[in-house]
Amino acid sequence: MAKRGGFPGGMMPGNMNNLMKQAQKMQKQMEEKTKELEEKTWEASAGGGAVTVTVSGKKEVTGIKLTPEVVDPDDIEMLEDLIVAATNEAWRKMEEESSEVMNSITGGLGGGFPF
């Protein structure tokens, strides 16, 4: 005879409530850390410091600094390459720290939660 009612996998109501509380706590921590990360900035340089790019946790470029020596009208392509390299490195730093912070909250489960 089939068993009626109950919880799939033998999960008790108390366990489900604890799991929900933990998920809500994790969600709140993630929201707080996300806000903190959005307010931070990361900086990276290329060309031995000739180009420095600053990005925010909102994934926006917030600043670019160039040394006068790197501004060569006869070699615009090099300047463009240095800006791209510095920008990509700044974003990499931001993504790496963001990932580390979120993994510390989720215990390495990743950020694939629907909340």
Backbone as ProteinMPNN parsed JSONL, in Angstrom:
{"seq_chain_A": "MAKRGGFPGGMMPGNMNNLMKQAQKMQKQMEEKTKELEEKTWEASAGGGAVTVTVSGKKEVTGIKLTPEVVDPDDIEMLEDLIVAATNEAWRKMEEESSEVMNSITGGLGGGFPF", "coords_chain_A": {"N_chain_A": [[0.839, -1.173, 0.0], [0.546, 2.221, -0.81], [2.332, 4.884, 0.648], [0.927, 7.661, 2.164], [0.981, 11.243, 2.193], [3.434, 12.907, 4.216], [6.934, 13.766, 3.726], [8.955, 14.273, 0.883], [11.839, 12.281, 0.452], [12.173, 11.934, 3.111], [12.415, 14.265, 4.575], [11.938, 16.261, 7.318], [9.474, 18.576, 8.647], [10.66, 20.504, 10.388], [13.33, 20.461, 9.593], [13.078, 21.46, 7.031], [12.2, 24.039, 7.588], [14.492, 25.046, 8.892], [16.294, 24.91, 6.771], [15.15, 26.776, 5.034], [15.423, 29.099, 6.598], [18.205, 29.279, 6.686], [18.716, 29.678, 3.969], [17.481, 32.163, 3.593], [19.051, 33.743, 5.285], [21.502, 33.5, 3.972], [20.839, 34.728, 1.574], [20.389, 37.366, 2.436], [22.969, 38.021, 3.364], [24.341, 37.855, 0.938], [23.135, 39.941, -0.48], [23.948, 42.137, 1.078], [26.761, 41.988, 0.797], [26.97, 42.266, -1.96], [26.12, 44.904, -2.276], [28.187, 46.197, -0.868], [30.368, 45.475, -2.499], [29.649, 46.761, -4.875], [30.189, 49.365, -4.24], [32.896, 49.522, -4.1], [36.163, 50.068, -5.638], [38.461, 49.042, -8.199], [41.776, 48.934, -9.403], [44.013, 48.911, -12.149], [47.07, 48.685, -13.957], [48.879, 49.215, -17.031], [51.61, 48.839, -19.33], [53.81, 49.433, -17.736], [52.774, 51.211, -15.886], [51.992, 53.304, -17.413], [49.411, 53.542, -18.314], [46.536, 53.667, -16.404], [43.651, 52.166, -15.163], [40.522, 52.483, -13.599], [37.908, 50.645, -12.174], [34.5, 50.078, -11.165], [32.52, 48.203, -8.77], [30.128, 48.027, -9.97], [30.629, 47.426, -12.481], [31.597, 49.468, -14.116], [33.682, 51.677, -15.9], [35.489, 53.935, -14.146], [37.569, 55.662, -14.182], [40.427, 56.796, -16.024], [43.842, 57.052, -16.306], [46.581, 58.584, -17.861], [50.017, 58.642, -18.625], [51.983, 61.378, -19.776], [53.953, 60.571, -21.592], [52.959, 58.313, -22.875], [51.172, 59.153, -24.708], [51.305, 59.262, -27.839], [50.996, 60.624, -30.879], [51.708, 59.324, -33.19], [51.469, 56.69, -32.642], [48.894, 55.594, -31.906], [47.618, 53.156, -31.758], [49.092, 51.569, -29.939], [48.518, 52.873, -27.511], [45.755, 52.442, -27.389], [45.75, 49.634, -27.118], [47.022, 49.383, -24.601], [45.137, 50.606, -22.932], [42.978, 48.851, -23.213], [44.159, 46.515, -22.155], [44.707, 47.283, -19.468], [42.117, 47.847, -18.59], [40.83, 45.343, -18.852], [42.319, 43.873, -16.966], [41.713, 45.228, -14.579], [38.965, 44.685, -14.406], [39.143, 41.899, -14.183], [40.338, 41.64, -11.673], [38.291, 42.724, -10.074], [36.182, 40.896, -10.574], [37.334, 38.55, -9.594], [37.647, 39.089, -6.826], [34.955, 39.538, -6.144], [33.856, 37.025, -6.707], [35.244, 35.446, -4.834], [34.251, 36.531, -2.434], [31.499, 35.938, -2.616], [31.617, 33.147, -2.742], [32.569, 32.619, -0.198], [30.336, 33.096, 1.296], [28.409, 31.323, 0.281], [29.615, 28.936, 0.619], [30.976, 27.851, -1.491], [29.047, 26.96, -3.189], [28.312, 28.42, -5.326], [26.813, 31.047, -7.343], [24.313, 30.488, -8.36], [21.727, 30.724, -7.413], [18.191, 31.348, -7.332], [17.577, 33.759, -6.145]], "CA_chain_A": [[0.0, 0.0, 0.0], [1.341, 3.447, -0.947], [2.381, 5.757, 1.814], [0.343, 8.965, 1.852], [1.469, 12.37, 2.985], [4.86, 12.864, 4.504], [7.794, 14.665, 2.978], [9.852, 13.541, -0.008], [13.191, 12.076, 0.937], [12.185, 11.825, 4.559], [12.736, 15.548, 5.198], [10.96, 16.641, 8.324], [9.119, 19.998, 8.554], [11.654, 21.316, 11.091], [14.52, 20.554, 8.749], [12.731, 22.341, 5.921], [12.202, 25.406, 8.134], [15.886, 25.418, 9.102], [16.877, 25.124, 5.452], [14.62, 28.049, 4.536], [16.055, 30.168, 7.373], [19.586, 29.375, 6.218], [18.687, 30.276, 2.63], [17.159, 33.581, 3.758], [20.242, 34.367, 5.861], [22.484, 33.547, 2.901], [20.38, 35.744, 0.63], [20.633, 38.673, 3.049], [24.414, 38.231, 3.333], [24.729, 38.099, -0.449], [22.679, 41.284, -0.835], [24.82, 43.092, 1.768], [28.083, 41.949, 0.173], [26.829, 42.819, -3.299], [26.09, 46.356, -2.12], [29.55, 46.603, -0.513], [31.228, 45.326, -3.675], [29.284, 47.779, -5.858], [30.74, 50.645, -3.809], [34.358, 49.454, -4.169], [36.804, 50.253, -6.94], [39.682, 48.287, -8.455], [42.645, 49.662, -10.312], [45.061, 48.121, -12.791], [47.916, 49.461, -14.873], [49.548, 48.526, -18.142], [52.716, 49.611, -19.884], [54.663, 49.915, -16.659], [52.119, 52.331, -15.205], [51.684, 54.371, -18.366], [47.953, 53.623, -18.373], [45.88, 53.111, -15.221], [42.197, 52.167, -15.306], [39.776, 52.186, -12.384], [36.548, 50.16, -12.426], [33.678, 49.932, -9.966], [31.804, 46.939, -8.623], [28.955, 48.079, -10.854], [31.184, 47.122, -13.796], [31.727, 50.699, -14.873], [34.997, 52.305, -15.885], [35.297, 55.198, -13.435], [38.697, 56.552, -14.402], [41.578, 56.4, -16.843], [44.959, 57.987, -16.17], [47.631, 58.359, -18.842], [51.219, 59.464, -18.481], [52.177, 62.136, -21.019], [54.827, 59.853, -22.525], [52.245, 57.269, -23.611], [50.334, 59.801, -25.715], [52.116, 59.459, -29.037], [50.076, 60.701, -32.018], [52.132, 58.406, -34.246], [51.266, 55.302, -32.214], [47.604, 55.52, -31.211], [47.287, 51.742, -31.574], [49.704, 51.104, -28.698], [47.734, 53.445, -26.425], [44.494, 51.697, -27.358], [46.043, 48.304, -26.563], [47.301, 49.527, -23.18], [43.863, 50.89, -22.261], [42.228, 47.585, -23.188], [44.824, 45.6, -21.223], [44.494, 47.755, -18.099], [40.69, 47.692, -18.284], [40.559, 43.921, -18.65], [42.948, 43.448, -15.715], [40.922, 45.791, -13.479], [37.733, 43.889, -14.323], [39.492, 40.577, -13.685], [40.521, 41.779, -10.232], [36.967, 42.926, -9.484], [35.441, 39.641, -10.667], [37.974, 37.583, -8.713], [37.276, 39.388, -5.434], [33.518, 39.321, -6.021], [33.65, 35.583, -6.675], [35.738, 34.957, -3.552], [33.329, 36.972, -1.386], [30.258, 35.174, -2.722], [31.91, 31.753, -2.382], [32.701, 32.527, 1.25], [28.975, 33.091, 1.836], [27.668, 30.141, -0.165], [30.389, 27.723, 0.859], [31.414, 27.302, -2.766], [27.922, 26.458, -3.984], [28.169, 29.26, -6.512], [25.77, 32.072, -7.265], [23.201, 30.107, -9.22], [20.455, 30.696, -6.712], [17.207, 32.211, -7.994], [17.265, 34.968, -5.363]], "C_chain_A": [[0.89, 1.244, 0.0], [1.229, 4.3, 0.303], [1.844, 7.12, 1.41], [0.937, 10.044, 2.74], [2.969, 12.272, 3.181], [5.627, 13.825, 3.616], [8.747, 13.86, 2.126], [11.253, 13.425, 0.6], [13.292, 12.017, 2.443], [12.514, 13.129, 5.261], [11.608, 15.947, 6.133], [10.665, 18.135, 8.206], [10.126, 20.914, 9.238], [12.907, 21.506, 10.276], [14.291, 21.516, 7.589], [12.74, 23.796, 6.396], [13.626, 25.898, 8.36], [16.574, 25.731, 7.776], [16.425, 26.465, 4.876], [15.257, 29.231, 5.273], [17.492, 30.369, 6.92], [19.652, 30.046, 4.847], [18.395, 31.77, 2.712], [18.353, 34.351, 4.323], [21.311, 34.544, 4.784], [22.113, 34.636, 1.896], [20.666, 37.141, 1.179], [22.128, 39.003, 3.031], [24.884, 38.565, 1.918], [24.319, 39.503, -0.882], [23.577, 42.344, -0.204], [26.193, 43.15, 1.099], [28.047, 42.525, -1.235], [26.843, 44.342, -3.242], [27.483, 46.887, -1.781], [30.469, 46.558, -1.739], [30.925, 46.39, -4.725], [29.895, 49.126, -5.521], [32.27, 50.677, -3.876], [34.856, 49.782, -5.567], [38.073, 49.406, -6.992], [40.461, 49.034, -9.51], [43.679, 48.704, -10.891], [45.792, 49.007, -13.782], [48.487, 48.573, -15.962], [50.664, 49.438, -18.635], [53.598, 50.204, -18.804], [54.088, 51.125, -15.936], [51.764, 53.482, -16.122], [50.18, 54.606, -18.488], [47.406, 52.956, -17.117], [44.384, 53.275, -15.398], [41.588, 51.783, -13.969], [38.371, 51.761, -12.788], [35.824, 50.026, -11.095], [33.06, 48.535, -9.933], [30.521, 46.898, -9.429], [29.356, 47.836, -12.301], [31.202, 48.337, -14.711], [33.177, 51.169, -14.796], [34.785, 53.679, -15.253], [36.475, 56.148, -13.613], [39.758, 55.934, -15.28], [42.634, 57.486, -16.665], [46.04, 57.58, -17.163], [48.839, 59.21, -18.482], [51.43, 60.192, -19.805], [52.996, 61.368, -22.064], [54.087, 58.828, -23.387], [51.369, 57.847, -24.732], [51.214, 60.194, -26.902], [51.181, 59.473, -30.241], [50.445, 59.753, -33.157], [51.918, 56.947, -33.874], [50.007, 55.185, -31.349], [47.252, 54.072, -30.89], [47.876, 51.187, -30.276], [48.914, 51.616, -27.491], [46.404, 52.715, -26.281], [44.69, 50.321, -26.726], [46.295, 48.366, -25.06], [46.028, 49.81, -22.385], [43.035, 49.618, -22.144], [42.834, 46.634, -22.158], [44.585, 46.01, -19.776], [43.033, 47.577, -17.678], [40.354, 46.232, -18.006], [41.148, 43.415, -17.339], [42.172, 43.985, -14.51], [39.625, 45.011, -13.308], [38.008, 42.494, -13.787], [39.665, 40.606, -12.175], [39.173, 41.904, -9.522], [36.177, 41.632, -9.468], [36.014, 38.592, -9.711], [37.582, 37.826, -7.256], [35.796, 39.147, -5.206], [33.209, 37.841, -5.895], [34.09, 35.001, -5.337], [34.776, 35.304, -2.421], [32.054, 36.138, -1.427], [30.48, 33.705, -2.358], [32.068, 31.589, -0.882], [31.324, 32.486, 1.915], [28.276, 31.773, 1.521], [28.407, 28.848, 0.109], [30.81, 27.055, -0.428], [30.298, 26.746, -3.62], [27.706, 27.264, -5.255], [27.004, 30.213, -6.36], [24.552, 31.734, -8.08], [21.861, 30.019, -8.521], [19.484, 31.653, -7.37], [16.886, 33.462, -7.209], [18.395, 35.951, -5.401]], "O_chain_A": [[1.877, 1.303, 0.733], [0.169, 4.411, 0.919], [2.276, 7.675, 0.4], [1.339, 9.794, 3.877], [3.674, 11.63, 2.402], [5.043, 14.597, 2.856], [9.298, 12.862, 2.592], [11.767, 14.376, 1.188], [14.393, 12.049, 2.993], [12.863, 13.11, 6.441], [10.442, 15.957, 5.739], [11.506, 18.89, 7.719], [10.421, 21.993, 8.724], [13.488, 22.592, 10.265], [15.178, 22.282, 7.211], [13.229, 24.679, 5.692], [13.937, 27.048, 8.053], [17.337, 26.691, 7.67], [17.226, 27.199, 4.298], [15.593, 30.242, 4.657], [17.948, 31.504, 6.784], [20.526, 30.874, 4.591], [18.994, 32.56, 1.982], [18.636, 35.47, 3.896], [21.946, 35.595, 4.692], [22.977, 35.376, 1.425], [21.14, 38.007, 0.443], [22.512, 40.131, 2.719], [25.721, 39.447, 1.725], [25.076, 40.182, -1.577], [23.932, 43.33, -0.851], [26.725, 44.234, 0.862], [28.987, 43.198, -1.657], [27.495, 44.994, -4.057], [27.916, 47.9, -2.332], [31.245, 47.483, -1.981], [31.837, 46.872, -5.396], [30.102, 49.949, -6.412], [32.873, 51.739, -3.726], [34.101, 49.777, -6.539], [38.675, 49.098, -5.964], [39.894, 49.68, -10.391], [44.158, 47.801, -10.205], [45.229, 49.937, -14.36], [48.565, 47.352, -15.826], [50.66, 50.644, -18.389], [54.077, 51.331, -18.927], [54.833, 51.965, -15.432], [51.288, 54.521, -15.665], [49.734, 55.727, -18.734], [47.765, 51.821, -16.801], [43.896, 54.354, -15.734], [42.07, 50.876, -13.29], [37.722, 52.402, -13.614], [36.445, 49.88, -10.042], [33.075, 47.798, -10.919], [29.896, 45.845, -9.556], [28.559, 48.008, -13.224], [30.876, 48.26, -15.895], [33.816, 51.069, -13.749], [34.005, 54.488, -15.754], [36.389, 57.317, -13.235], [39.965, 54.721, -15.284], [42.365, 58.674, -16.846], [46.375, 56.403, -17.295], [48.696, 60.365, -18.082], [51.082, 59.657, -20.858], [52.762, 61.497, -23.265], [54.525, 58.508, -24.491], [50.887, 57.113, -25.594], [51.778, 61.287, -26.959], [50.624, 58.432, -30.592], [49.603, 59.417, -33.99], [52.155, 56.058, -34.691], [50.063, 54.732, -30.206], [46.65, 53.797, -29.852], [47.216, 50.411, -29.586], [48.671, 50.863, -26.549], [45.98, 52.407, -25.168], [43.886, 49.894, -25.897], [45.833, 47.496, -24.321], [45.867, 49.301, -21.276], [42.457, 49.343, -21.093], [42.109, 46.018, -21.377], [44.287, 45.158, -18.939], [42.752, 47.201, -16.54], [39.67, 45.924, -17.03], [40.52, 42.598, -16.665], [41.994, 43.27, -13.524], [39.229, 44.709, -12.182], [37.207, 41.954, -13.024], [39.199, 39.707, -11.475], [38.943, 41.266, -8.494], [35.562, 41.298, -8.455], [35.265, 37.836, -9.093], [37.228, 36.891, -6.537], [35.417, 38.6, -4.17], [32.39, 37.444, -5.066], [33.396, 34.16, -4.765], [34.513, 34.475, -1.55], [31.58, 35.68, -0.388], [29.619, 33.087, -1.732], [31.738, 30.534, -0.34], [31.172, 31.898, 2.986], [27.631, 31.179, 2.386], [27.874, 27.767, -0.144], [30.985, 25.837, -0.472], [30.551, 26.132, -4.656], [26.991, 26.829, -6.157], [26.293, 30.183, -5.356], [23.81, 32.639, -8.462], [20.959, 29.321, -8.983], [19.904, 32.674, -7.915], [15.968, 34.185, -7.596], [18.303, 37.021, -4.798]]}, "name": "protein", "num_of_chains": 1, "seq": "MAKRGGFPGGMMPGNMNNLMKQAQKMQKQMEEKTKELEEKTWEASAGGGAVTVTVSGKKEVTGIKLTPEVVDPDDIEMLEDLIVAATNEAWRKMEEESSEVMNSITGGLGGGFPF"}
